[in-house]
Amino acid sequence: PAPTGATTRSSTASAEWFERAHRVTPGGVNSPVRAFNAVGGTPRFMVSGRGAWLTDVDGHDYVDLICSWGPMLLGHAHPEVQAAVQDAVTRGTSYGTPSRSEVELAEEIVARTPVDQVRLVSSGTEATMSAIRLARGFTGRDVVVKFAGCYHGHVDSLLAEAGSGLATHAVAGTPGVPAASVEATLVLPYNDRAAVERVFAERGSEIACLVTEASPGNMGVVPPEPGFNQFLAETCARHGALFVSDEVMTGFRVSRQGQWGLDGAHEGWRPDLMTFGKVMGGGFPAAAFGGRADVMGMLSPQGPVYQAGTLSGNPIATTAGLTTLRLATDEVYAHVDAAATTLSTAVGEALDRAGVPHLVQHDGSMFSVFFAPRVDRVVDFAGASSQDTSVFRAFFHAMLDRGVYLPPSAFESWFLSAAHDDHALQHVIDALPAAAEAAAQACEG
Ligand code: PLP
């Protein structure tokens, strides 16, 4: 049943749960971005999800444009994923021994991507943390290069913000990360070839790896300029550094082969290491890092670089992930791409009509909207930061009131699924004129 699109939705029960949550959990949430700090108000406590829809504790339905921050490519409670998980659970939930579904999931990842081998872990953070350790172990070097605005999980050495200038010694992005942890991290502006060339010319022999989001989605969607990833791969190779492509968000989402399917597969290069998460866990905690056989061979127990995990390759998580990937056919990707085109076009038109300056940027089916940015095109974090977040805030709440759950931050990708059918899309489209009007008023204010 679809919601009616009421414009005032009570959030009494969510507010009560939020208050309870605050007493026992810092900020009332288990991951900061779920709180509404950037937009104000009360996050909704969800009790169920089905297809493209979520239902909250107050009984309201929402079209979900978060999709669990990426994983739910098939939509919520997909019957075949559910059945596979239910079947797996009857055989126990964790063995602490090798099991078949982890091999099958690894085979599926190796078949879809250019990696020779993978190691399964439980979160994207673990995947990038382990990939960095492996790159350092393999090269015998310490320095890591990353880009401002790229998020790779809450790994100490990668929680670094850029200062201004071309290559700054990173400043820790949070208290609790010792200066020593980011001393060997260099942060550059995204899409800036000259900055990359300069830092490799100066420090190339010290650089273990360059890590980048394959197509950044954590500063809003800021795709690589054509050929940028290839340039990074070649630059790393020239200096004996490893190219680590983080596909935790894009992997198995923007195409069958992730972002690499959109660039590397055609341009004829491959990353030395890749990281995956989100979609490959089918809504469960499963992630992976993988790459060249000679690099992966350095990993314990085959090699000297230690890495481990009690729940790594968990049979339920790997069953959910494997079933999801097997169901993620070309038709699924075609549907999600088309839905993204329909929706992003409608958003752009609604904002145009209301006179709200904006930019819609895409990477395959991932897209985001920059409200009142001071640039013509967002190519890096500075450009993304030039938007007016108060305009997004007004838009966000108007959409929420009309039953559309957007990511509660202007710096996030919007996500769709195979379950976002015409009905769900129309519900979002119907909410747009009023939300665009609210955004226009925020622009004036
Ligand atoms: N890398 C990228 C590109 C991500 O988007 C994320 C999470 O959003 C991570 C790594 C960290 O993954 P996780 O939240 O599973 O630790």
Residues whose N, C-alpha, C, O or C-beta is under 5 A from the ligand:
A	BS01	PLP	S123 G124 T125 Y151 H152 G153 E213 D246 V248 M249 G277
